Amino acid sequence: MRHVAVVVPSQVLRPGRSMMALAAVLDIKGTVLDVPVAWSTSTPDLLTVSEAGEVVALRPGRGILRAVAGSVLGQIELRLENPPAAGIELDADTLRLALPGAPTPVPARALDADGEVLVGAPIAWSVDATRIATVDAEGRVTPKAAGKARVIATVDGVVAARPLRVDVGVTATSPIIDSVRGATIEPGLPFTLYGSRFAPTVGGNEILVDGLPATVTAASATQVTALLPATTRYCIASGPMQVQLRTPGGVGAAAARMRVAPQRSLVPGAALVLTTPQEASCLELVDGAGRYLITVQHAARALGAGAVGLSLVGKGGEGHTAPTLRAAGQTWRAALGRASGVPALPSRRAAAASAHLALLESSRAAAAVGVAIPREARAPSLQLPAVNSVVPVRVPNLEAPTPCSGYASIGARLVWEGSRIAILEDTATLSGGAPTLAGRMDAELVTLAQAADAVLFPIAQRFGDPLVMDSRLDANGKIVIVVTPRMNQMRSGAVLGAVVTCDFFSRSQFQASNQGEMVYLQAPTSDAAGMDVGTKARWSWEMPGTLAHELKHITSYAERIVRGQPLEEPWLEEALARHAEELYARFRVPVGPDAGYDVLACELGALALDPGCVGSPRIMLPHFEGLWDLLVDPAAGSPLGPRDGGDVSFYGSAWSLLRWAMDHATLDEATFVRDLVRSGQTGLANLEARAGRGWDEMLGRWSLAMASELRGGAVPGDATLRLPSWNLSAVFDGLCAASGHCADLPTRFGRPSPLQPTPIAPAEFTLTAPAVVPGGFLVIELQPLVSGNTRLIELRGPGGASLPATARLAILRIE
């Protein structure tokens, strides 16, 4: 039995190039036989091969090379590939066509980085105004109406354009247009053509304005009146256009001016927030010398709506000299010059945030099926013993599908009791086979409980009454904190603290219930010095902010359960809990509006064992970690919740959105948050009612506020385009410096600002974001035009697709 082995220098061959192939005929023992072979290919459209075995690649594809010895066939597949295109060579002169006209080819050559032609490179063709001309897949252009356009060639994301002009072919019977009256032609307004050889009837005249059909309303041999329908929805820059008149005698044309796109004029500091897709789809900025910040938003009301693709297209308007070649179309992330996606939180914090969210959602589900204990029928509940005495407590199983479906019984010692707070310690001396610190951490427990009694409980009262259900539960007038190492073991230790809704219902409904206002906290596990995880110092650093957060949850749950209202949506519930933490941070470091890094300085200092920051807790750092992660790639994240299981950036962005809404509401802050808790509404409807603004407007203004806060020199005249409570630039500058690696690195706090607007310098651009999640947005900075005094901005779906109904646009002129 024979075998034919085909050997080539490489299985990859560039079209237009050649290589020599060899064939070895082998017998069953592998001995080479002196037998002639015949070369052929089963893909002659992709490659050729000579009798000597010289292979020539004709165009890209998968080519099959064959060698035959007698009846034995050997073959190999070759990948015929070009390197990526670096440019496209087009004639710079305007392509002139006449009506009527046959298809005209546009010569084009794709080039590599060395200027060598890419043989067979597939060029994609388009025309930016298909009402003027069309182009087929081979690059042949067919005129349709008098006017100007551009024929566009694209290869590997590289784009080149050639100007195109379509004129009319005049004959002895063609109509002659001497003048056009009506100043500037606009949709809905009549205009009149004057001349000769017009058709004397309305039906005998057909008028196109820059290829757009107009409705003829009156006609004579020398005068025709028409108008563009008011429903015309084309995004066209204002300026000179061609009016085309077709009669039975032929076609005539004349120059006129037209304005279709809404024109907008902004002074520095002024803004537009466009809250409908119709407004957002097209506008013309009349001052091309300005510098603008633009956010493009996906204003769907829930993450379940899914991501959408969006493209922002810019074109030079009147006075602009269009380039023959233009920059490649970019995707949003490619324009930023970085990898996609939000950088991961440190694993412990990411796990903690994700686990906390899962717990919140399961508690919400449990509350939806529970029935509040009647006021007149208080069930037996946990009763506080004397200090240092032990009482049985049920610790909910946080690893169960719902935390109310299982529990562990512990003996808990009352360590300290105040006016509104009591703290219990699990008395177990072993946990997970390791000794606990039971009885050896009273100082830390008392310090935390005293802070909760004096400061954190009053903060929780700003949101409502934490003890509004107390008479139906344990009637002890206190919130009970249970510190237990069982919390360290559940969910891999990811949950630092928890409140579960089953404690607000009777034990007959949920066996895990303690029938009281309960907070469960992890316990420290090590007597070692320092700030390692598990130490007393680390526990004391993490727990005050955690407890402020959980006391807010108690307040929300109690206020809503007692009224029979649904619990708040997780993203807004978490935003409110983060606001409780903020109130605690402002208590510890008294600051007014425009708070900066000083609020956080000792949070990091304590972690770094700075003697001047001993005892300072972590409170605001997670807020700005989450907000940073959102702003690194705001198209991929949302304040409405996590885009996937690993995304917890919404903890920062939802808090920021809430903070912005409170800063600009007519309600005072205390009323705002109390109404959010007690209203009975949930989610965006709840926030809209308190803020006095619709979601479309809030998202536009908040996104511009984030952009303007972090773009140096941007001073909006509209106060709603700022975040008055916080100086984000100062905060992130400080975190950047404190991180020790502020050198424009792709790490959290590795540069002074997380947000890097995509800079757009040329008048002609296309920027595409293939996936913007609900509540996500893009940020673009338009730089001044080199020439021209207007700039057309069009928002559309990717590849010219229709604009999603939830697309929105906001623009701030910064210079």
ZAMARGU-4260 file (C-alpha; in steps of 0.2 Angstrom, whole numbers, plus 5000, padded with zeros to 4 digits):
<rodrens>
0) 5000/5000/5000 | 5007/5017/4995 | 5005/5034/5004 | 5007/5051/4997 | 5013/5064/5009
5) 5012/5083/5003 | 5025/5094/5011 | 5024/5113/5011 | 5035/5126/5019 | 5020/5133/5028
10) 5001/5130/5028 | 4998/5148/5027 | 5000/5157/5011 | 4997/5176/5007 | 4986/5179/4991
15) 4997/5185/4977 | 5012/5175/4983 | 5019/5158/4979 | 5028/5143/4987 | 5035/5126/4981
20) 5026/5111/4987 | 5035/5093/4988 | 5026/5076/4987 | 5034/5060/4994 | 5027/5043/4989
25) 5030/5030/5003 | 5027/5012/5003 | 5020/5003/5018 | 5037/5003/5027 | 5039/5021/5024
30) 5052/5020/5011 | 5052/5034/4998 | 5048/5028/4980 | 5054/5036/4964 | 5036/5038/4957
35) 5030/5053/4948 | 5016/5063/4955 | 5003/5074/4946 | 4998/5091/4955 | 4981/5098/4956
40) 4968/5107/4966 | 4950/5105/4970 | 4949/5124/4974 | 4955/5132/4957 | 4946/5148/4962
45) 4957/5150/4977 | 4974/5143/4971 | 4984/5137/4956 | 4998/5124/4956 | 5010/5120/4942
50) 5017/5104/4936 | 5033/5107/4946 | 5022/5110/4962 | 5023/5129/4963 | 5007/5135/4972
55) 5000/5152/4969 | 4987/5159/4981 | 4974/5169/4971 | 4962/5176/4985 | 4958/5172/5004
60) 4950/5156/5008 | 4954/5138/5012 | 4963/5130/4997 | 4965/5111/4994 | 4982/5106/4986
65) 4983/5088/4979 | 4996/5076/4973 | 4992/5060/4964 | 5003/5045/4961 | 4994/5032/4951
70) 4978/5029/4961 | 4984/5036/4977 | 4979/5053/4982 | 4988/5064/4995 | 4981/5082/4999
75) 4983/5096/5012 | 4973/5111/5016 | 4981/5128/5015 | 4975/5144/5024 | 4976/5158/5011
80) 4976/5173/5022 | 4981/5192/5021 | 4988/5202/5035 | 4976/5215/5042 | 4973/5230/5031
85) 4981/5246/5036 | 4974/5257/5023 | 4963/5258/5007 | 4969/5267/4992 | 4955/5277/4983
90) 4955/5291/4970 | 4954/5307/4979 | 4944/5316/4965 | 4926/5318/4966 | 4917/5304/4957
95) 4905/5313/4945 | 4889/5303/4938 | 4875/5309/4928 | 4856/5304/4928 | 4851/5293/4921
100) 4867/5283/4922 | 4874/5265/4922 | 4884/5257/4936 | 4901/5264/4938 | 4915/5255/4946
105) 4926/5263/4960 | 4944/5257/4959 | 4950/5253/4976 | 4965/5243/4983 | 4968/5237/5001
110) 4985/5240/5008 | 4995/5232/5022 | 5006/5241/5034 | 5020/5242/5022 | 5009/5249/5008
115) 5009/5232/4998 | 4992/5227/4990 | 4982/5214/4999 | 4976/5203/4984 | 4958/5198/4985
120) 4955/5207/5001 | 4936/5208/5003 | 4931/5226/5003 | 4914/5231/5010 | 4905/5245/5001
125) 4892/5257/5006 | 4885/5275/5002 | 4882/5287/5016 | 4866/5294/5007 | 4857/5280/4998
130) 4844/5292/4992 | 4858/5299/4980 | 4866/5283/4975 | 4868/5265/4978 | 4883/5253/4977
135) 4884/5235/4975 | 4896/5222/4983 | 4908/5224/4968 | 4910/5243/4971 | 4899/5248/4956
140) 4889/5264/4960 | 4872/5268/4952 | 4865/5286/4953 | 4848/5289/4959 | 4845/5308/4962
145) 4855/5324/4960 | 4865/5328/4975 | 4881/5324/4984 | 4886/5309/4994 | 4901/5298/4998
150) 4905/5280/4993 | 4914/5271/5007 | 4925/5256/5007 | 4929/5246/5023 | 4942/5232/5026
155) 4946/5226/5043 | 4939/5241/5051 | 4949/5253/5040 | 4938/5265/5031 | 4941/5276/5016
160) 4929/5287/5007 | 4927/5295/4990 | 4916/5311/4987 | 4902/5307/4975 | 4892/5320/4965
165) 4877/5316/4954 | 4871/5329/4941 | 4857/5328/4929 | 4859/5325/4910 | 4851/5340/4902
170) 4842/5337/4885 | 4832/5349/4873 | 4816/5345/4882 | 4822/5345/4900 | 4814/5357/4912
175) 4824/5373/4917 | 4824/5379/4935 | 4829/5398/4935 | 4826/5400/4954 | 4820/5393/4970
180) 4810/5403/4982 | 4807/5400/5000 | 4824/5404/5008 | 4829/5388/5016 | 4819/5372/5012
185) 4813/5364/5028 | 4800/5349/5031 | 4783/5356/5032 | 4786/5373/5024 | 4781/5376/5005
190) 4794/5382/4992 | 4792/5387/4974 | 4802/5383/4958 | 4802/5396/4944 | 4807/5392/4926
195) 4801/5384/4910 | 4796/5368/4902 | 4787/5363/4918 | 4773/5351/4917 | 4757/5361/4919
200) 4748/5348/4930 | 4753/5343/4948 | 4754/5324/4943 | 4766/5328/4929 | 4780/5335/4941
205) 4791/5325/4952 | 4802/5334/4964 | 4817/5327/4975 | 4826/5338/4987 | 4843/5330/4990
210) 4835/5314/4985 | 4820/5316/4997 | 4803/5316/4989 | 4793/5332/4990 | 4774/5333/4988
215) 4769/5344/4973 | 4754/5355/4978 | 4752/5367/4963 | 4759/5367/4946 | 4760/5377/4929
220) 4772/5378/4914 | 4783/5391/4923 | 4780/5388/4942 | 4779/5373/4954 | 4775/5373/4972
225) 4779/5359/4984 | 4784/5354/5002 | 4794/5341/5011 | 4782/5331/5022 | 4784/5337/5040
230) 4787/5318/5044 | 4803/5318/5035 | 4816/5310/5047 | 4833/5310/5038 | 4848/5316/5047
235) 4856/5328/5035 | 4867/5343/5038 | 4861/5360/5034 | 4868/5368/5018 | 4867/5369/4999
240) 4858/5355/4991 | 4851/5350/4974 | 4833/5351/4970 | 4828/5340/4955 | 4813/5341/4945
245) 4807/5327/4933 | 4794/5330/4920 | 4789/5319/4905 | 4802/5330/4895 | 4817/5325/4906
250) 4826/5330/4922 | 4832/5347/4928 | 4841/5353/4944 | 4846/5369/4953 | 4855/5373/4969
255) 4845/5377/4985 | 4847/5377/5004 | 4839/5364/5015 | 4838/5362/5034 | 4832/5345/5040
260) 4841/5341/5056 | 4836/5351/5072 | 4849/5364/5075 | 4855/5367/5093 | 4866/5381/5100
265) 4875/5379/5116 | 4885/5392/5126 | 4899/5385/5136 | 4892/5377/5152 | 4875/5374/5144
270) 4868/5357/5141 | 4855/5347/5132 | 4847/5331/5139 | 4837/5323/5126 | 4824/5311/5133
275) 4816/5303/5118 | 4824/5293/5104 | 4817/5305/5091 | 4826/5320/5099 | 4842/5309/5102
280) 4843/5302/5084 | 4849/5318/5075 | 4854/5335/5079 | 4866/5349/5072 | 4878/5358/5083
285) 4879/5375/5076 | 4896/5379/5084 | 4909/5367/5077 | 4922/5377/5087 | 4916/5371/5103
290) 4921/5357/5114 | 4907/5345/5120 | 4905/5331/5132 | 4892/5318/5126 | 4884/5304/5135
295) 4874/5290/5126 | 4863/5280/5137 | 4852/5265/5137 | 4837/5270/5147 | 4828/5253/5149
300) 4820/5252/5166 | 4827/5235/5171 | 4842/5224/5167 | 4831/5211/5160 | 4828/5222/5145
305) 4845/5216/5139 | 4860/5226/5131 | 4858/5236/5115 | 4871/5241/5102 | 4873/5260/5098
310) 4883/5270/5086 | 4886/5288/5087 | 4890/5296/5070 | 4897/5313/5067 | 4898/5322/5050
315) 4905/5339/5045 | 4891/5352/5042 | 4891/5368/5033 | 4908/5376/5030 | 4917/5359/5033
320) 4929/5352/5020 | 4926/5334/5020 | 4942/5323/5019 | 4945/5310/5006 | 4951/5298/5019
325) 4944/5297/5036 | 4948/5287/5052 | 4943/5270/5055 | 4926/5266/5063 | 4930/5261/5081
330) 4921/5251/5094 | 4919/5260/5111 | 4932/5249/5120 | 4945/5249/5106 | 4944/5268/5106
335) 4948/5268/5124 | 4963/5258/5120 | 4960/5245/5134 | 4953/5228/5137 | 4934/5227/5139
340) 4925/5223/5155 | 4926/5230/5173 | 4941/5225/5183 | 4937/5213/5197 | 4936/5218/5215
345) 4948/5210/5227 | 4941/5193/5229 | 4935/5194/5247 | 4925/5210/5244 | 4918/5204/5228
350) 4912/5188/5236 | 4905/5198/5251 | 4895/5210/5240 | 4889/5196/5229 | 4884/5185/5244
355) 4875/5200/5252 | 4865/5203/5237 | 4860/5185/5236 | 4855/5185/5254 | 4845/5201/5251
360) 4835/5194/5236 | 4831/5178/5246 | 4825/5188/5261 | 4814/5198/5249 | 4807/5182/5243
365) 4803/5176/5260 | 4795/5192/5265 | 4783/5191/5250 | 4775/5175/5257 | 4775/5179/5275
370) 4761/5187/5285 | 4765/5200/5298 | 4762/5196/5316 | 4745/5205/5322 | 4748/5219/5334
375) 4737/5211/5347 | 4744/5194/5346 | 4762/5195/5350 | 4771/5178/5349 | 4784/5171/5361
380) 4801/5178/5357 | 4819/5179/5362 | 4820/5188/5379 | 4836/5196/5384 | 4844/5189/5400
385) 4855/5198/5413 | 4872/5204/5407 | 4884/5189/5406 | 4869/5177/5406 | 4866/5165/5391
390) 4850/5164/5381 | 4846/5152/5366 | 4847/5160/5349 | 4843/5153/5332 | 4856/5158/5319
395) 4848/5157/5301 | 4856/5146/5288 | 4863/5158/5275 | 4868/5144/5264 | 4850/5137/5262
400) 4840/5142/5247 | 4831/5154/5258 | 4839/5159/5275 | 4822/5156/5284 | 4822/5137/5279
405) 4835/5132/5292 | 4845/5137/5307 | 4857/5132/5320 | 4854/5134/5339 | 4867/5143/5349
410) 4869/5149/5367 | 4873/5167/5367 | 4879/5178/5381 | 4873/5196/5384 | 4889/5206/5384
415) 4882/5224/5384 | 4864/5232/5384 | 4861/5250/5380 | 4845/5261/5377 | 4842/5254/5360
420) 4856/5241/5356 | 4860/5224/5365 | 4875/5214/5359 | 4876/5195/5362 | 4891/5183/5359
425) 4891/5165/5354 | 4898/5155/5369 | 4904/5141/5358 | 4923/5138/5362 | 4926/5128/5346
430) 4920/5132/5328 | 4925/5122/5313 | 4937/5112/5324 | 4946/5128/5329 | 4946/5137/5346
435) 4935/5153/5346 | 4938/5170/5355 | 4923/5168/5366 | 4925/5178/5382 | 4940/5187/5375
440) 4933/5201/5365 | 4922/5210/5376 | 4931/5227/5374 | 4928/5226/5355 | 4910/5221/5356
445) 4906/5234/5369 | 4915/5248/5358 | 4904/5243/5343 | 4888/5242/5353 | 4891/5259/5361
450) 4894/5267/5344 | 4878/5258/5337 | 4868/5264/5352 | 4874/5282/5351 | 4876/5285/5333
455) 4871/5271/5321 | 4853/5269/5328 | 4849/5288/5326 | 4856/5286/5308 | 4844/5272/5305
460) 4830/5283/5312 | 4832/5295/5297 | 4825/5281/5286 | 4810/5277/5297 | 4807/5268/5314
465) 4818/5253/5316 | 4807/5247/5330 | 4790/5250/5322 | 4786/5232/5324 | 4794/5229/5341
470) 4777/5228/5350 | 4773/5213/5339 | 4790/5205/5341 | 4800/5204/5357 | 4794/5221/5364
475) 4811/5224/5372 | 4814/5241/5363 | 4831/5235/5356 | 4840/5229/5341 | 4849/5213/5346
480) 4867/5210/5338 | 4872/5192/5338 | 4891/5190/5335 | 4895/5172/5330 | 4908/5162/5322
485) 4895/5152/5312 | 4893/5168/5301 | 4912/5166/5297 | 4909/5148/5291 | 4893/5151/5280
490) 4895/5156/5262 | 4914/5154/5264 | 4915/5168/5276 | 4909/5181/5263 | 4895/5188/5273
495) 4901/5200/5286 | 4884/5204/5293 | 4866/5200/5289 | 4848/5204/5293 | 4835/5191/5288
500) 4816/5195/5285 | 4810/5179/5294 | 4814/5187/5311 | 4800/5199/5307 | 4787/5184/5306
505) 4781/5171/5318 | 4791/5155/5321 | 4775/5146/5315 | 4779/5153/5298 | 4798/5152/5299
510) 4806/5141/5311 | 4822/5151/5310 | 4814/5166/5317 | 4819/5174/5333 | 4804/5186/5332
515) 4814/5201/5335 | 4825/5215/5327 | 4841/5205/5324 | 4858/5208/5316 | 4870/5193/5314
520) 4889/5198/5313 | 4905/5188/5310 | 4916/5186/5325 | 4935/5189/5325 | 4945/5173/5325
525) 4963/5178/5330 | 4972/5187/5344 | 4986/5192/5333 | 4991/5210/5331 | 4989/5219/5314
530) 4976/5220/5301 | 4975/5203/5293 | 4958/5195/5290 | 4951/5188/5306 | 4961/5199/5318
535) 4951/5210/5331 | 4958/5225/5323 | 4952/5220/5306 | 4935/5216/5313 | 4934/5233/5322
540) 4939/5241/5305 | 4925/5232/5295 | 4910/5231/5307 | 4905/5248/5311 | 4901/5252/5292
545) 4893/5235/5290 | 4882/5238/5305 | 4876/5255/5299 | 4872/5246/5283 | 4862/5232/5292
550) 4852/5243/5303 | 4846/5252/5288 | 4840/5235/5281 | 4831/5232/5298 | 4822/5249/5296
555) 4816/5246/5278 | 4810/5229/5282 | 4801/5234/5298 | 4793/5249/5290 | 4787/5239/5274
560) 4782/5223/5282 | 4771/5232/5295 | 4762/5240/5281 | 4760/5225/5270 | 4771/5233/5257
565) 4783/5224/5245 | 4801/5226/5250 | 4812/5238/5240 | 4821/5232/5224 | 4838/5226/5229
570) 4848/5239/5219 | 4839/5254/5228 | 4838/5245/5245 | 4857/5243/5244 | 4859/5261/5238
575) 4850/5267/5253 | 4860/5256/5265 | 4876/5263/5257 | 4868/5281/5261 | 4867/5276/5279
580) 4885/5272/5279 | 4889/5289/5271 | 4879/5297/5285 | 4890/5288/5297 | 4906/5293/5288
585) 4900/5312/5288 | 4897/5310/5307 | 4915/5304/5310 | 4923/5317/5298 | 4911/5332/5298
590) 4911/5339/5281 | 4899/5349/5271 | 4896/5349/5252 | 4910/5345/5240 | 4918/5332/5252
595) 4935/5326/5246 | 4948/5313/5250 | 4949/5318/5269 | 4934/5308/5273 | 4943/5292/5267
600) 4960/5296/5272 | 4960/5287/5289 | 4950/5272/5282 | 4966/5268/5272 | 4977/5274/5285
605) 4970/5262/5298 | 4973/5248/5286 | 4991/5253/5284 | 4993/5254/5302 | 4996/5273/5302
610) 4997/5278/5321 | 4986/5294/5317 | 4972/5283/5311 | 4971/5269/5324 | 4953/5264/5327
615) 4946/5272/5311 | 4933/5261/5303 | 4931/5257/5284 | 4915/5266/5278 | 4916/5275/5262
620) 4930/5265/5253 | 4918/5252/5246 | 4907/5266/5239 | 4921/5273/5228 | 4928/5256/5224
625) 4911/5251/5216 | 4909/5268/5207 | 4927/5267/5200 | 4923/5250/5193 | 4907/5256/5185
630) 4916/5272/5178 | 4930/5262/5170 | 4917/5255/5158 | 4900/5263/5161 | 4893/5255/5145
635) 4895/5238/5154 | 4888/5242/5171 | 4872/5249/5178 | 4866/5256/5194 | 4851/5245/5192
640) 4860/5229/5198 | 4873/5217/5193 | 4876/5213/5174 | 4882/5196/5179 | 4886/5186/5195
645) 4903/5194/5197 | 4898/5212/5195 | 4896/5222/5211 | 4900/5239/5204 | 4881/5244/5206
650) 4884/5246/5225 | 4894/5261/5221 | 4884/5267/5205 | 4867/5265/5213 | 4873/5275/5228
655) 4880/5288/5217 | 4863/5289/5207 | 4853/5291/5224 | 4866/5304/5231 | 4864/5314/5215
660) 4845/5313/5215 | 4844/5318/5233 | 4856/5333/5230 | 4844/5340/5216 | 4827/5336/5224
665) 4815/5349/5231 | 4813/5338/5246 | 4825/5339/5260 | 4836/5324/5262 | 4828/5316/5277
670) 4811/5317/5270 | 4817/5310/5253 | 4824/5294/5261 | 4810/5292/5273 | 4797/5293/5259
675) 4807/5281/5249 | 4806/5268/5263 | 4788/5271/5267 | 4780/5275/5250 | 4775/5257/5245
680) 4783/5260/5228 | 4798/5251/5223 | 4813/5254/5211 | 4813/5267/5198 | 4795/5272/5201
685) 4799/5276/5219 | 4815/5285/5215 | 4806/5295/5201 | 4792/5300/5213 | 4804/5307/5226
690) 4816/5315/5214 | 4802/5323/5203 | 4811/5318/5187 | 4808/5303/5175 | 4821/5290/5173
695) 4826/5296/5156 | 4831/5313/5162 | 4839/5306/5178 | 4850/5295/5168 | 4855/5309/5156
700) 4859/5321/5169 | 4868/5309/5181 | 4879/5302/5167 | 4884/5320/5162 | 4887/5324/5181
705) 4899/5309/5182 | 4908/5315/5166 | 4909/5333/5170 | 4915/5330/5188 | 4929/5319/5182
710) 4934/5330/5167 | 4945/5344/5172 | 4940/5361/5167 | 4921/5356/5164 | 4911/5369/5173
715) 4892/5366/5169 | 4881/5381/5171 | 4867/5369/5176 | 4869/5363/5194 | 4861/5346/5190
720) 4876/5342/5180 | 4887/5341/5196 | 4887/5330/5212 | 4887/5344/5225 | 4889/5332/5240
725) 4906/5325/5234 | 4921/5331/5224 | 4924/5315/5214 | 4940/5322/5207 | 4947/5325/5224
730) 4942/5309/5230 | 4949/5299/5216 | 4965/5310/5216 | 4968/5305/5234 | 4964/5287/5231
735) 4976/5287/5217 | 4990/5295/5227 | 4987/5284/5242 | 4987/5268/5232 | 5006/5270/5229
740) 5005/5266/5210 | 4997/5281/5203 | 5005/5280/5186 | 4991/5278/5173 | 4991/5259/5176
745) 4976/5248/5172 | 4972/5245/5190 | 4960/5252/5202 | 4965/5269/5207 | 4980/5267/5196
750) 4976/5284/5188 | 4968/5300/5194 | 4951/5297/5186 | 4942/5280/5181 | 4932/5289/5167
755) 4942/5291/5151 | 4930/5300/5138 | 4934/5294/5120 | 4941/5309/5112 | 4934/5313/5095
760) 4944/5326/5085 | 4939/5323/5066 | 4922/5329/5060 | 4919/5312/5052 | 4918/5298/5064
765) 4908/5282/5068 | 4909/5276/5086 | 4900/5259/5090 | 4896/5251/5106 | 4890/5234/5103
770) 4883/5231/5120 | 4876/5244/5132 | 4867/5237/5147 | 4851/5245/5154 | 4857/5260/5164
775) 4874/5260/5156 | 4881/5274/5145 | 4895/5280/5134 | 4906/5296/5137 | 4913/5305/5122
780) 4922/5321/5121 | 4920/5330/5105 | 4935/5341/5101 | 4934/5357/5091 | 4932/5356/5072
785) 4947/5361/5061 | 4936/5368/5048 | 4917/5371/5047 | 4905/5379/5058 | 4892/5366/5061
790) 4893/5348/5066 | 4880/5334/5063 | 4877/5321/5077 | 4867/5305/5073 | 4863/5291/5085
795) 4858/5275/5077 | 4859/5256/5079 | 4875/5247/5074 | 4878/5245/5055 | 4864/5258/5052
800) 4851/5248/5061 | 4836/5257/5068 | 4838/5266/5084 | 4833/5256/5100 | 4818/5265/5108
805) 4828/5267/5124 | 4842/5276/5117 | 4845/5293/5124 | 4858/5307/5122 | 4865/5321/5133
810) 4877/5335/5128 | 4887/5348/5138 | 4897/5361/5130 | 4913/5363/5140 | 4922/5376/5130
</rodrens>
